Amino acid sequence: MHLLIRYIVTDFVRWREVFEGHRSAQQEAGLELEHLWRNVDRPDEVILLFSVEDIQKAREFVYSTEIPQAKEGSEIIDEPDIFFLE
């Protein structure tokens, strides 16, 4: 099982700092980052691919009411596209 997330950021460097600060929370949710990409033609577009250990824990994490607060200061300017894939 995989999780694919896509969103737009205003400042990739700042976003990356905030993202790295949440690594332990991602791991606790059973998520392991496999790939992090930036769109060559649109470098403000970020695409993440995670492997998912437990889909229920991953869904709870991704759709948590705490996520909007975590986005503050992270430079994300749109609602993410979220896809659970198998």
C-alpha positions in Angstrom: 0.0 0.0 0.0 1.2 3.5 -0.8 0.2 7.1 -0.1 0.7 9.8 -2.7 0.4 13.4 -1.7 0.7 16.5 -4.0 0.6 20.1 -3.1 1.9 23.6 -3.8 4.4 25.4 -1.6 5.6 29.0 -1.6 9.1 28.3 -0.2 10.5 24.8 -0.8 13.4 25.2 1.6 11.2 26.4 4.5 8.6 23.7 3.7 11.3 21.0 3.8 12.4 22.1 7.2 8.9 21.9 8.6 8.3 18.5 6.8 11.5 17.0 8.3 10.4 18.1 11.8 7.3 15.8 11.4 9.3 12.7 10.5 8.7 11.0 13.9 4.9 11.6 13.6 4.9 10.1 10.1 6.8 7.0 11.4 4.4 6.6 14.3 1.5 6.7 11.7 3.2 3.8 9.9 4.4 6.0 7.0 7.8 5.7 5.4 8.9 8.3 2.9 10.0 6.5 -0.3 10.2 9.5 -2.7 10.1 13.3 -2.6 9.8 15.0 -6.0 9.6 18.6 -7.2 8.0 19.2 -10.6 10.7 20.3 -13.0 8.3 22.7 -14.8 6.7 24.0 -11.6 9.2 23.7 -8.7 6.6 24.9 -6.2 4.7 21.6 -6.7 5.8 18.9 -4.3 4.9 15.2 -4.7 5.5 12.7 -1.9 5.3 8.9 -2.0 5.1 7.0 1.2 4.8 3.3 1.9 2.0 2.5 4.3 2.3 0.0 7.0 -1.3 0.4 8.4 -3.9 2.1 6.3 -6.1 3.0 9.3 -3.3 4.7 11.2 -2.2 6.5 8.0 -5.7 7.7 7.3 -6.1 8.9 10.9 -2.8 10.8 10.6 -3.5 12.3 7.1 -7.0 13.4 7.9 -6.3 14.4 11.5 -7.8 17.7 12.8 -4.2 18.6 13.8 -3.0 18.7 10.2 -4.2 22.3 9.5 -2.2 23.5 12.5 0.8 21.6 11.3 0.5 23.3 7.9 0.9 26.7 9.5 4.4 28.0 8.7 5.0 25.1 6.3 4.5 27.3 3.2 1.7 25.0 1.8 -0.8 27.2 -0.1 -3.4 24.7 -1.4 -5.3 21.7 -0.3 -3.3 18.6 -0.9 -4.3 15.9 -3.3 -4.2 12.6 -1.3 -4.3 9.2 -2.8 -4.1 5.8 -1.1 -2.8 3.3 -3.8 -2.3 -0.4 -4.0 
